[in-house]
Amino acid sequence: MKIEGQVRIPSGCAIAAAVSRDGERFSGERIIRSMPCMHDRSNGLGGGFAAYGIYPEYKEQYAFHIFFDNDNARSECESLLSKSFEIVRDEFIPIRKIPEIKDVPIIRRYFVSPFKSVLSRLQLDEDEYVVRTVMDINTNLSGAYVFSSGKNMGAFKAVGYPEDVGRFYRLEEYQGYMWTAHGRYPTNTPGWWGGAHPFGLLDYTIVHNGEISSYDANRRCIEMYGYKCSLQTDTEVITYIADYLLRRKGLTLGELASVIAAPFWSTIDSKEPKVKAELTYLRKTFPSLLITGPFSIVLGFNGGLMALNDRLKLRSMVVAEKDDMVYIASEEAAIRAMESAAGRIYYPAGGEPVIVKVKEGRY
């Protein structure tokens, strides 16, 4: 008989998402329902959720969610933050103690705004300064890890099965217009609190099923631009690639998809001249950011999401709709658990992005 550690689960990990195009907020209880039916895609070494629209009263501040190993790390981190940020509010993130979630770190959140004097002195905008601060804390401050840093959104993750993680963080008490979820089955890296998905930077979050064979090339490339990949999982690099291409380089979501899941050259050659020229430009400009290996991802951001398979579609992903709602998951059963009457079920082709935008001004 095969036992754990002697056999790999090639289709492991569960992803799910639910978003209201009208920006209507709904409880996290719905996304939690999607995970138990995909229980066997996880192994208890990581689960998590990203929620958008949950902090309307602090929508102008960055919401830092931070794990601390001890009070010394917390004090050092708070001292660092207070020198560069106005801390509008800080508190423990509410949790529900349950036996399934063990070795719980200190978990706090801080609603912060960078001091304008600091931004002026460094000649940086807010987002870039926040990214640099997150990288500094996560690589240089032992015992502290910022796992969420966007505005009016937050990531919640832990070592455990996702349905337990949802109960642990009391997510049924939150209201958001978009939720993503992940159940982890790590194959090459350890299960730890920081390594659970979603991975987040600013408002970009990634939940990912798969394995990146191009990780080293992708990591070496993205680290040339100031990002630090130190969190023991390949998913981290996808988040940084998304931030680099969308925020810093100004690419569209479709162009991002054409970089990380680029069509084969033979496919590009078959396109009409204008499209061929655009795809050729992207492949030649960002060759080291092509992600190879099997994957399905959901990229969340303020105002929408993008779901994407690798170009060979080596991981499953299903999409469905009902009224203003769009549902995405690794399995149709997970969608039915969220909305039994969901219709227009479809399976996106490899490399074909599914982009959902919330109505302007509704989030």
Order of alpha helices (4+ residues) and beta strands (2+ residues): beta-beta-alpha-beta-beta-alpha-beta-beta-alpha-alpha-beta-beta-alpha-beta-beta-beta-beta-alpha-alpha-alpha-alpha-alpha-beta-beta-beta-beta-alpha-beta-beta
